[in-house]
Amino acid sequence: MKSFLFLIFSFTIISCSSKTINDYTKDNLDFYKEEIQKQGDIVVSSMASASKHLHDIAWKILYNNSKLCGENTITAFGIMVGERNDLPSNLKTSYSILFEDNFNKKFNNFPIVVSVAQSSPAEKIGIKEKDIIISVDGKETRDRIRNLLSKASYKGSLTLKVLRGNEELEMEVSGTRICGYSVQPLISPFPTAYADGSKIFVTLAALDFIKDDSELAFLIGHELAHNILHFQGEKVGEENFLPISVEDKPEIRRIGDIFIWESQSKETEADLKGIEYSYRAGYDPYSAANYFRRLSTYMPELIEGSVFNIHPGNANRAYNLDKVAKRLKKNNN
């Protein structure tokens, strides 16, 4: 249901926008083209920045809860990679904004490391954000980075050759097991998150709304609980963790998944398990309830909820989350 509402809202926004170029714009085409480029750069930069924030937190949760994911675990290295083909045609010229000081015209069509998760094998071996990936296991990466990373994950290790400034570096990385669910940003004005059985999406509005990393960790944990307990999707490899894609969105992968979005009992279960998942990764469980307390400022009618609400009331959710937080803290002392 959340995905359905998201698609309806997106269609409304697009249908209300105008593609008309007025007379003033026609007389100032250079300015107009420059403005298009600026806004494209902002979109790509915002997606990359959001992915870095999500990646650090998600890695800890996916790693520390990997035993709960059963067969849906993958070998991962802790990197999120972007390439020009991840972007639609109107944003491809903004790909170079990711390189910043590491821009090299010879390699501007090669993939780039957008994010390196804290405490991951990639970070420990010295891979850095903005490294341009020249080769994986001796094979050039241009237009085939996803395939090469997939093969490396199956093997369990990889050798990366990267360009950093004017220096070419070669590093060997061994992977580790994490839950095989990517966590990615989603462009939307609604402060929420979605799971679809294979991926987890957190909206840019939610990232702006959330006050601290522990709140965000709970939100990721909640959606992870849906993927582990309720959906029957397939795992995705780290090569398909897409940090700058503006077109990758939640999917209805099975007809039965629609009823999960309409189930208050499953939402409650995802809340209670989600706070445990985030706490296992080292985050403050008391922050979870604060998310719903502040969310009520947007829709006060959701404080108590009603029989027509898809989700439980925010007061009920915060109350139950605080109870679990107290139990988790007590058991840890």
SVG drawing of the C-alpha trace seen along z (x, -y; Angstrom):
<svg xmlns="http://www.w3.org/2000/svg" viewBox="-12 -37 63 58">
<polyline fill="none" stroke="black" stroke-width="0.4" points="0.0,0.0 2.8,-2.4 4.4,-1.7 1.0,-2.2 0.5,-5.6 4.1,-6.6 3.5,-5.8 0.2,-7.8 1.9,-10.8 4.8,-10.7 2.4,-10.6 0.5,-13.6 3.7,-15.7 4.9,-14.9 1.5,-15.7 1.4,-19.0 4.9,-20.1 5.3,-22.2 7.8,-21.6 7.0,-24.9 9.9,-27.2 8.7,-30.8 9.9,-33.7 12.4,-34.9 14.0,-31.5 14.2,-31.3 16.2,-34.6 18.5,-33.3 19.2,-29.7 22.8,-29.7 21.5,-30.6 18.7,-28.0 21.2,-25.2 23.5,-26.2 20.6,-26.1 19.6,-22.6 23.2,-21.5 23.2,-23.0 20.0,-21.2 21.2,-17.9 24.4,-18.2 22.4,-18.8 20.2,-15.7 23.2,-13.5 25.2,-15.0 22.2,-14.6 21.7,-10.9 25.4,-10.2 25.5,-12.0 22.3,-10.2 23.8,-6.9 26.9,-7.5 24.9,-8.2 22.7,-5.2 25.6,-2.9 27.4,-3.4 24.4,-2.6 23.0,0.1 26.3,2.0 26.3,2.4 22.7,3.6 23.1,6.0 26.3,7.4 25.2,7.8 21.9,9.4 23.3,11.7 22.5,14.9 18.8,14.0 18.8,13.7 19.4,17.4 20.0,18.2 19.5,14.5 23.1,13.5 25.8,12.4 29.5,11.9 30.1,8.1 33.1,5.9 31.6,2.7 31.5,0.5 28.8,-1.1 29.7,-1.9 28.2,-4.3 28.6,-4.5 27.3,-6.9 24.7,-4.3 23.0,-4.4 21.7,-7.8 18.9,-8.7 19.9,-10.6 19.0,-14.1 21.4,-13.5 24.4,-11.8 26.3,-15.0 26.1,-15.4 28.1,-12.1 31.3,-14.1 30.2,-15.9 31.1,-12.7 34.8,-12.9 35.4,-16.4 39.2,-16.7 39.8,-13.2 38.4,-14.0 40.4,-12.6 39.0,-13.0 40.6,-9.8 38.6,-7.8 35.4,-9.9 33.3,-6.9 34.7,-4.5 32.9,-3.5 33.6,-5.3 33.4,-4.4 30.5,-6.4 30.6,-5.0 32.9,-2.9 31.1,-1.6 32.7,-2.2 34.3,1.0 33.9,2.9 36.7,4.9 37.0,2.2 37.6,-0.5 40.1,1.6 42.2,2.2 42.3,-1.4 39.7,-1.9 38.4,-5.5 35.3,-7.3 35.9,-8.9 38.5,-6.2 38.0,-5.5 37.8,-1.8 40.0,-0.9 39.9,2.9 38.5,5.7 40.7,8.9 42.6,7.6 39.6,6.9 38.6,3.3 35.5,2.1 34.0,-0.3 30.4,0.8 30.7,4.1 31.5,3.3 28.3,5.0 29.1,8.3 32.7,8.2 31.7,7.4 29.1,10.2 31.8,12.7 34.1,11.4 31.4,11.8 30.9,15.4 34.6,16.0 34.8,14.2 37.6,11.8 38.7,9.2 41.7,7.3 40.9,3.6 43.0,1.3 41.9,-2.3 43.0,-5.8 43.4,-8.2 44.7,-11.6 47.6,-10.7 48.4,-7.5 47.2,-4.0 46.8,-1.7 46.1,2.0 44.4,3.5 43.1,7.0 40.0,7.3 38.3,10.4 34.6,10.2 32.4,10.9 28.8,12.1 25.9,9.7 22.1,9.7 21.5,9.4 19.2,6.5 20.4,3.2 19.6,0.0 19.2,-3.0 17.8,-6.5 14.6,-7.3 13.5,-10.7 10.2,-11.5 8.7,-14.3 7.2,-11.8 9.3,-11.0 9.1,-7.3 10.8,-4.1 9.8,-1.0 10.8,2.6 9.9,4.9 11.5,8.2 14.8,7.5 15.6,3.9 15.0,1.2 14.4,-2.4 14.6,-5.4 13.3,-8.7 15.3,-11.9 12.5,-13.5 12.9,-10.9 16.7,-11.6 16.0,-15.3 13.3,-14.6 15.3,-12.2 17.2,-13.7 19.9,-11.1 21.5,-8.0 19.7,-5.8 16.3,-6.9 17.6,-6.1 18.9,-2.7 15.5,-1.8 13.8,-2.8 16.2,-0.5 15.7,2.2 12.0,2.0 12.1,2.5 14.7,5.2 12.2,7.0 9.6,6.9 12.1,8.4 13.2,11.2 9.8,12.0 7.1,11.0 8.2,10.8 9.5,13.6 11.8,11.7 15.2,12.7 18.5,11.4 20.5,8.9 24.3,8.8 26.3,5.8 26.9,5.0 23.2,4.0 23.4,1.7 22.7,-1.4 23.8,-4.7 22.9,-7.3 20.0,-5.7 16.9,-7.9 14.8,-5.4 15.3,-2.3 12.1,-2.1 10.2,0.3 8.4,3.1 5.5,5.4 7.3,8.7 4.4,10.9 0.7,10.3 0.5,11.4 2.9,8.6 0.1,6.1 -1.6,7.5 1.6,7.1 1.4,3.3 -2.2,3.4 -1.5,5.4 -1.3,3.6 -0.1,6.8 2.9,7.1 3.7,3.4 3.8,3.9 6.0,7.0 8.4,5.1 8.5,2.3 9.4,4.6 11.9,6.6 13.4,3.6 14.3,2.0 16.1,5.2 18.0,5.3 19.2,1.7 20.1,2.3 22.2,5.4 24.1,3.1 24.9,0.7 22.2,-2.0 20.2,-3.6 16.8,-1.9 15.1,-4.9 15.4,-6.9 12.9,-4.7 9.8,-6.1 10.9,-9.7 10.6,-9.1 6.8,-8.5 6.3,-11.3 7.7,-13.8 5.9,-12.2 2.6,-13.1 3.4,-16.8 2.8,-16.1 -0.5,-14.2 -2.0,-14.6 -4.8,-12.3 -2.3,-9.4 -1.6,-9.9 -4.4,-7.5 -5.0,-6.0 -8.3,-4.4 -9.8,-1.3 -9.2,-2.8 -5.4,-3.3 -3.0,-0.8 -0.6,-1.3 -1.1,-1.3 -1.5,-4.7 1.8,-6.6 1.1,-6.7 0.7,-3.0 3.8,-2.4 5.9,-4.8 4.6,-3.2 5.4,0.3 8.8,-0.7 9.7,-2.3 8.8,0.9 11.1,2.9 13.9,0.3 13.7,0.6 13.7,4.5 16.8,4.4 18.7,2.1 17.8,4.0 18.8,7.3 22.2,5.8 23.0,4.6"/>
</svg>
